[in-house]
Amino acid sequence: MASLKETIAAKIAPAREELRSVLESHGEKTISEVSVRQLYGGLRGVKGLVTETSALDPEEGIRFRGRSIPQLREQLPKASGGEEPLPEGLFYLLLTGDLPSAEDADAIRREWRRREGLPEYVKRTLDALPISTHPMTQFAIGILALQPASLMVRRYTEGIAKSDLWDPALEDAMNLIANLPHVAAYVYRRTYRDGDHLPPGPARLCWSGNFAHMLGFSSPEFAELMRLYLVLHSDHEGGNVSAHAVHLVGSSLSDPYRALASGINGLAGPLHGLANQEVLRWIRQMREALGGGTLTRDQVKKYCWETLSSGRVIPGYGHAVLRQTDPRYLAQRDFAQRHMADDELVQIVAMLYEIVPEILRQQGKAKNPWPNVDAHSGVLLVHYGLVEHEFFPVLFGVSRALGTLSSLVWDRALALPLERPKSVTTEWIRSWAELSATP
């Protein structure tokens, strides 16, 4: 069986030739026309990036190397006795475009477990921070504290062709992903468990299972949830803040550690990775406002309308691109129905799914009235006892590394250039608009 690196190496020359051919044949053709509103609106919808690992279809949802989430749950290798896909298998798919065998996924598991282990200086760096430091800040600092081990930096300093940088970038990505659960678990245990850290589990444990163990959760169901969670949140094409930040910083030939840390800092924003916190907060505020106990449909419907009438949004609903229910939501809903159908919060989330879309359609403001992934993820974690909301985006960050670092390896394999779009001023736009209006 070819190694992961050999498999990627065999694909690079054909990919470079395809890129050369596309540029030669179609390089001067125009894909996007940008409106002034888009310039001021965050370039929403402007086609300006190439990301091979995943693509978001408004009707079908996210596809990973062309495969839908239901297909991934069916086709990717599973842990022994498990039903959810292994992130190890997804990482292989994202990097190679090939569906992995069980042996391929297990080879990555062994590699990640072999490479794991936090240096003492990383622990000391984290321990020097106030306990009150937000977990995402600690997580980003922990990633940067690992950076002195970057092989890409060393090879670049020694002298290496840009076209060969994918090799040390892959090594950095493998080492980094191997240790992200260790950094995350260290942050969790020092922040919420009085620094009572747990050693890694047995070598037979998968990446997700070992992560769950180091966090302090021994339930096999929680390990299953971690596998599903880390697969679902891994990638979301290239234009979201975290993915774009990794690509942008990486385009300067910054190493994967620095590039990923930038993406984690973007993920920490309330408009990106903190959304499932907002969902839980809103549900708890609703329960408190309605006096607790079992909520009726009429109570929930009335509270939803009050939320909208006050100028707020119902968190977890709507999506910038999707025009259907997020398949990631449906995967989590399926998991909840199989493992915790009687959970009170899960039942509220299910009730909201029946009520909110119709309310949003009646209101007429939402382009997409359906729930996204954040509408469900938080209640699953709370069910198993992971109740510290501020830590939720760290889990998201561990997962998002799989997609962003896969893309970064290919950015280096294709020797993509420094990203440097042109900006203009409002005065320039005014002048351009006046000239355009001139007969």
N, C-alpha and C positions, 0 to 999 in steps of 0.2 A: 504494500500500500504506500502510495506516495505521501510524503509529509505535507503539512499545510504549506510550508514555504515553497516546496517544489511545485505544488499545485498552482499557487499564485504565480510563481516565476514563469511557468509554462503559458500562462494566460496574458502576460504583460506585453510581449511582442505583438500578438494579434490585436490587442486593445490599442496599442500605440499606432499600429497601422490603420485601424479603423478610424481613430481620431484624425490622423493625417489625411485620410481619404475624405472624411466629412468636411474638414476645413478646406481642402483643395477644391472640392466640388461645390460646396455650399457656403463657404466662409463669408461671402458678401451678401447673402440673402438676409432679409430682415424678419425676425421672429416677433418682437414686441414693439408696439407703439405706446409710448408713455404719455399719459395725460397729466396736466398740471395737478389735478386732484390726487393722482397717484404719487406724484413727487412729494406733495405735502402729507400724504396719507400713509407713509411708511413703505412705499413701493408695493403696496398690496396687489398681488396678481401679476406683477411684472415678471416675465420670464428672463432671469438674468443669471441663473446658476445651473450647473450640471451636477447631479448627484445620482449615482447608479444604484445605490443600495436600496432605496425605496422611493415610491411615488404615491401621491395622495390623489385619489379620484373622487370627485364630488359625490358620485352616486354609489361607488363600491367601497370607498374607504381606503385605508392604507394597504399597499401591497409591498411586500418585502421580496425584492428580486422577482417580481411578477406574481408572487403567491399571496393569496388573501389570508386573513387571520384564521378562518375556519380550515383552510388547507394546511396552514402551519400546525395547527393543533392536531390535525389528523396525520400529517406526513413526517414531522420532525421526530427524531428519536426521543424516547421517554426514559425517565429513571426507572430502575427496577421496581415494579409494583405501582408505578405512578401513571397518571393519565395526562398530565400537562407536559408540553414540550420543554426540552432542555435548552437553556440559553447557550450552552456550548454548541449545540447543533445549529442554532440560529446564527451565531457568530461565524461558523464555517460557511453557511449559506450567504451571509452578507459579504464576506470576503471573496468567495470564489464564484458565486452564482450557481453553484451545484448543490443539489439536495444531499446532505450528508448521510452516510450510513451510521449505524450505531457505533461502529469502530472509529469512524472519523470524530464523532462527538466525544467518545471516551478518550481519544488521543488528546483532544484539547483539554478535557478535564484533568488528565494526568499532567499536562504541561502547566496549566494554571496552578494546580496544587504543588507542583515541584518548585515553581517560581515564587511562591507566597512567603511572606515573612516581613514584618515591619522592622526596619532598623531602629535601634534605641534612640537615635537622635530625632527621628520623626515623633516618637512618643514624647520625648522631652519637649519638642516644639509645641505639640498639642497641649501638654500639661502646663505650659507656661501661660496659656490663654485663660482669661476669666471663665469660670463655669457658665456664666450668663451669656457668653458669646454664642450667637445663633449657630445651630448645627451646620448650616450651609457654609457659613464663614469658616468654621473649623474644618469642614470637609475640603474646601478649596485650599486652605493653608496646608492641610495634610498632603494633598496632591503635589503642591509646589515643594513641600519639604522632601518629597521623594525624587525631585528633579535632578539632584546631583548624580544620580545613577544613570542618566540618559546616555544610551549608547549612540544615539543619533548625533548628539552634541560632540561626543568624542570622535566619531568617525568624520564629521564635518571639519573639526579642528585639524585632524590628521591629513585631510585632503581626500575627497570622494566626489565622483561625478554626481551631478544632481539627479541623473537618471537612475542611479543606484541607491538613492536615499531611502527608497521604499523598504529596503532590507532592515536597516537599523530602526526605521520608523515602526516596522512590524514588531521587532524585538521590544522596543519601548512599549508599544501597545499591549503586547502580551504580558509584560512585567507589570504594567500599570493595572490592567484589568484583573490580573491575579491578586493584586493587593488592595483594590478598591473596597472589597467587603471588609478587609482588615481595618482600613482607615475608618470606614463608616461605623463598624462595630465598636471601634475604640472611642469614637466620638459619642456614640450612644451610651456606652457603659460609663464613661467618665461624666457625662452630663446628667444621666437619669438613674444610674445604679451605683453611685458613690465610688466610681473608679474600680468596681469589682469586675475586672476583665476576665474573659474566658479564653482558654487556649483554643487553637483550631481543633476541629473534630478529626475523626479517623480519616485516613487517606482515601478510603472508599467513597466518602461523601462527595456528591457533586458540588459545583460552585455555589449554587443556590442553597443546598442543604447545609453546607458549611457556613454560609452567611447567616442562615437562620440560627444555627447552633451558637455562633459567636455573639449574636444579638441576645441570646438567652431563651430562645423559643424551641422547645423540643418536640412539639406536635408535628407528626408527619403531614397533617393537613396544612399547617403553616408553611412547611417546606414546599408543598405543592403550590400554595398561593404565591410564594416567592418566585417559583419557576414561571408561573403564568404572568405575574406582575413584571418581572424583568424582561420577558419576551415582549409583552404588549407595549411597554414604554421605551423600547430600545431605539426606535428610529421613527421619523415622521417627515420624510424627505428633507431637503437641504435648506429651506428658507426660514424655518423657525429659528428663534433667537439662539438657542444653544447650539444647534447644528451649524448655523451660519457663523457664529462666533468662532467655533473650532476651525471651520474652513478658512475664515478670514485670517485668524492669527497664524494658523498653520501655513498659509500662503507666503508668509514672510520667512519661512523655513524655521520658525520656532518649533521646538521639539514637541512631541505629543503631550508631555506633562503640562507645559505652559499653555498649549492650545486647549487642552481639556479643562484646565482651571478657568480659562476665560469663558468657556461654555457653561461651566457650573455656576459662575457668577451671573450669567444671563438667566440661567434656569431659576435662580433665587428670586427673580422678580415676581411681584404679585400677578402680573399678566401672563406668566408662563408656568412655572412649576409649583406655585403656591395655591393653585386653584382648588385642589381637593380639600385643603384646609378650610377654604371659604365655604365649601359645600357643607362640611360637618358643622361649622360654626352656625350657618344659617338654619340647618335642621334642628340644632339644639336650641337656638333662639326661638324657633317656631314652637317646639315642644314646651318650652318655658312659658311663652306667651299664651299658649292654649291650655296651661294648667297641668301638663304632663298626662300620664295615663295613655290609654289607647285613643288614637286620633281617628276621627271620622273623615270621610271624603269631603263632606261639606265644610268642616273646619279647615282642612288643608287647602281646599279651593279658595275659601275666603282669605286665608293668610297669603296665598300666592298673589291674589289680586291686590291686597294691601301692600305687599312688597313692591309690585309694579307701580301702583298708584303713588307711592312715596318717592318715585324716581330711581329706585334701585333695580337690580336685575336678580333673576333667580339663578344662583350660581350652578354651574354644571350643565347648563342648557345653552345651545347655540354653538356654532363653530364657524370660523372664518372661511373655510373651504367646503366642508361636508354639507350635503343637503339631504342626508338620511341619518338614521340613528348610527352613531359611531360603532363599528364592529367591535372595537375594544370594550365598549360598554356592554355589548351583548355577550361577549366572552365572559366578562366578570359577572354579569347577571346569571348566566348559565352556571358558573362556579357557585354563586350564592344559593341558587335554587337547589343544587345538589348537596351542599354542605351545611347550609345555615338558614334554611327557609323560615324557621321559626324566630329568627333574630328580629327584635323590634325595629332596629334601624334599617335592616334589610327590607322589612315590610313597608316602612315609610318610603324608602327609595323606590320600591315597586309601585306604591300608590302614586308617587310623583310622576312616574313614567306613564301612568294611565291618565293623569290629570293635566300636567303642565303643557304638553304639546298643543292641546286644544285651546288652552288659555292663551298661549302665545300666538296661535293662529288668529284668535279673536281680537287680540290686541293689535296685530297687524304690523308690528315693528321688526320682529325677528325674521331674518331670511331663512334661518334653519331653526325650527322649534324643537328639535330632537336633542336628547342628552348626549354629552360627550364622555370621554373616558373618566373625567374627574368626578362625574356625578355618582360614581359607584365605588371607586378605589378606596376611599378613606374608610367607609363602613366595614369593608372586608378586613382591613388591618385592625380596626378597633375590636372587631369580634374576637380576634385571637389575643387581645391584650396589648397590642401596640397602640397605645392611646396618645402618645406624645406627638401632637399635630405638627410641631415645628420640625420634627425629624422626617416627616413624609417626603419632602423634596430631596432629601439625601438618597432615599431609595430610588427616586426618579433619576437622580444623577448617576448612581451606580449602573442603572439600566441604560441610560442614554449614551454612556461611554461605548457600548457595543456597536451602535450604529455610527456615531460620529468618528470613532477611531478607525472603524473599517473604511469609512469614506476617506479619512486622512491618509491611510496607507495608499489608497488608489490615487489620491491627489499627487502623492510623491512618485508613484509608479508611472503616472502619465506626465510627470514633470510640469504640472499646471503652474502658471505664472503667478506672481504677486497680484493680488486683487486690488484694483485701484480705479473705482468708478469715478467719473467726472461729476463734480457738483457745480451748481449754479446759484446765483443770488436771486432774491425776489425782484431786484431792479432789472436783472437780466431777463427774467420772465416777463416783466411788464414791457420791456423794450421789444422782446420777441413777439409778444401778443399784439402790440401796436403795429409792428411791421407785417405780421401775418394778416392783420385786418385791412392793410392798405391795398386798394384795388390794383 
